[in-house]
Every structure is written in structure tokens, then in C-alpha cells.
Amino acid sequence: MKVLIIKKQWLDLILSGKKIWEIRGSNTKTRGKIELIQSGSGLVVGCCEIVDCIELSYCDFQNSINKHQVKIVNDLPYKRKYAWVINNPQKYETPRKYKHPIGAIIWVKV
């Protein structure tokens, strides 16, 4: 299964259901259930489904803050912005350890 690496501040919002768009600088064709890693923790902490991917214009981005929770567009290092649309987030009661492969930045296969 594919596992997405996400920084804690964003992961907490996803798992609470407050963030339904994960903003990335590239498109994804991945759909369906994935697991979620808290960056730097060595733990798989939850799962969700990716149901769509939408390229965002500047206006789309600004008008959708309630979906992605990023307040300042200049805080993003991406030239192009994509919303990876998330559904059904679930936090695991017991996170599990995983072995992080060298060079993995966005995805890990476990």
C-alpha cells in the first residue's frame, strides 16, 4: 500500500476532518485508500482515501482556504498547485513503525 508523508501540523488537520485538500506541487493519479505517515516520526498514524486531484488557479486557491487550511499562498514552494482531495480520514488507535527508505520524500511503499 502507498503511504503519504505529511508534516504534523497538516496531518492533524486531515485526521480531524478540517483539511480535505492536501496541497502539493504535482498531480497524482493515485486514487483509493492510502496510509499516512507523520513526517519525522517513523510512524504510520492513519489512513484516508484520495478521491480526486484538481489543479488550482490562484483564485481557486484563495477561495478554498476552508478546504486546505493554508492561509498564505506565498508560504508554498510550488509553482503549480494541486489539491489532492481527501475523504474518510481515520486516525489509528495504535500507530505502527515503518522503515523509511533512503530518498523517500512524498510516498513510501509498505
ABEGO torsion letter per residue (X at the ends): XBBBBBBAAAAAAAAAGABABBBBABBBABBEBBBBBBBGAGBBABBBBBABBBBBBAAAAAAAAAAAGBABAAABABABBBBBBBBGBBBBABBBBBBBBBGBAABBBX
